[in-house]
Structures are given as structure tokens and as C-alpha cells.
Amino acid sequence: MLDREGPVPIYKQVADLIRAQIERGELKDGDPVPSEAKLEKDYDIARTTARRVARELREQGMAYTIQGEGTFVGRPGIPRTSRKIPLYQKIAEEVTERILNGEFPPNRAIPGEKAMMEQYQVAKVTARQAVAYLREQGWVFTVPQRGTFVTSPENWPKGKSS
């Protein structure tokens, strides 16, 4: 339970709760620390507060961050609990499946950054990386101030049409 009226900043209280999980062995070296989006939801805190939690854990030497992958328990160089593929690629693969099964038809928008952040409980940078990856692969194109849309099937990567 967070003391929202007391003298200890909320980010320090949340960092202390995560540090306690580490000390109890619930989170081990190399395990991911809960994402900013998950902290935001679980503790009803602002994104900036969640970001300060990760910074506090880093400053205490309890965690390290790899941009686009997340914050992990331990010190840099400690092998991370293996994620077979980066999270942004996993999100992109799921969106690709939804394109292939017709849920996102050609010339129609895919979910925006905010929707992806909420659905997948990830930071904005991860949602952006997923969209950039889809764009690089040829699944989508982006129109400034309009959104990101599914490309025509003839432009999809070879061997991937429905």
C-alpha cells in the first residue's frame, strides 16, 4: 500500500517494493523489472513517476536499462533472462498476424502508439519500434498526422500473403 500523503516520494516507495521483491528472490538477476506501463497500471502512478522508479533502481545498483528492451535486475553485463525475440518484434509479429487474418485490411489504420502501449503494457519507445519494424518489413506505411496504415498485399514481404 502506497502512502500518498506521507513524506516519502511515491517513486521511492514503488522502488522499495520492487527492491523487496529482488531481495526475496521473486525477481532474480537478469529478470525484467515491470515495464513503465505495468507500474503505471499496477500502482496507479503517472508515467514520469514510473520512469523515476527505474532510475531509482539503477542509482541503487539494483537494475540496469537497455533502450527498447527494458529494465533488468542486476548490473549491466549480467545475462538477461532470455526473451527469444525483442518485445517490439513480438508485437510486430502479432500485428502482422492480424493483418494476414484480415482484422487490419489494406489501406486501413493499425492501432496507434497509445493503443499499443495500453494493449501490450509497453513504453512509447517500444510501440514506436514495433511500428518502425512493421514499416521496414513492408507491412505498413505512415501518413503524418493521419496514422499508420496497412500496405496493399502486393507490397507485403514475399511469401507472406494470405
HELIX and SHEET records of a PDB file:
HELIX    1   1 ILE A   10  GLU A   23  1                                  14    
HELIX    2   2 GLU A   36  TYR A   43  1                                   8    
HELIX    3   3 ARG A   47  GLU A   59  1                                  13    
HELIX    4   4 LEU A   87  LEU A  100  1                                  14    
HELIX    5   5 GLU A  113  TYR A  120  1                                   8    
HELIX    6   6 LYS A  124  GLN A  137  1                                  14    
HELIX    7   7 PRO A  153  ASN A  155  5                                   3    
SHEET    1   A 2 ALA A  63  ILE A  66  0                                        
SHEET    2   A 2 GLY A  70  VAL A  73 -1                                        
SHEET    1   B 2 VAL A 140  VAL A 143  0                                        
SHEET    2   B 2 GLY A 147  VAL A 150 -1                                        
END                                                                             
